[in-house]
Amino acid sequence: MTHPPVADVSMPLFEYRCPACDTQFELLIRGGAVPTCPSCGGTSLERLLSLFAVTSEGTQLRNRQTFGQQQRETAQRAQRDRSHERHDHHDD
């Protein structure tokens, strides 16, 4: 049994920043709903420029490589910090 193709329905997901409490967040806005800050309830919000997600084999590969590099750098920093802590406490 074949199903008819599903229509691509865009969801209105917007990014905002609340100047009252400096919180940045995303909201799904439907109809005439007024966006409110989840932290302080403020309604005087700045709508930010959203970046669109594009997926392809090339971008997925670059994202995995970037993530792997970030993980390695984080692990190396943590190792250096632990090493420095051991040497710093050794002098006490």
N, C-alpha and C positions, 0 to 999 in steps of 0.2 A: 504494500500500500504506500503510495507516495503522498506526501503532504505538500500543500501549497507553500511557496516561499514566504518566510516571515518578513514583514515589512520592517525596515530599519527605523526604529523609533528613537529619536534623540531625547535624552533626558537632560533637562536644564540644570546642570550642575555648575554652580558659580563659586568663585573664591572671593572672600571678603576679608577686610581688616577692620577691626573696631578701634577707632581712635581713642575711645574712652578708657579701654583697658589694654590696648595694644595686642589683642588676640587675633591671630590669623586662622581662618577656618574655611571649609567648603560646606555649601548647603545645596540641597536639592529643592528648587523652588518650583512650585506648581501653581498655575492659575494666577490669581491676584494676591497670593500670600506675601506678606511683608517679612523680609528676612530679619532675624533678631540674633544678637550675639549669644552664643551658648554659655559664655562665662558671666557676663553682667546683665544680659537682657537688653542691651542698647539697640536702638534701631537706626541711628545715624552712622551708617557703615560705608566704607569705601569699597567699591567693587574693583577687584584686581584683574589684571590681564592674566587669563588662564592659558596654559600651554596645552596643546592638543597631543594626545598620545597616538603615536604612529608605530605600528608593529610590522616588522618585516624580518626576514632571517638576518639581514645585516644589522638592524638595530638590536635585535635580541642578542646576537653574538657580541656586539660592542657593550651592551648592558651587562652581560655576564662577565666579560673581561674587566670592565670598570669595577664591577662589584667585587670580583676576585682580587683585583689590585688594592681596593680599599680595605678589604678584609686582611690582606697580607700586611699592609701598612699599619693598620690598627694593632695587629698582633705584634709587630716589631716594636711599636711604641710602647705597648704594654710590657713587653720583655725588657726593654731598656729601662722603663720606670721601675720594674721590680728589681733589676740589677742595681740601679742607683740607690734604691731604698735599702738593699742589703748592705751596700758599701757605706752608705751614710750612717746606718745604725751600728755598723761594726766599730766605728770610732768612739762610740759612747762608753 
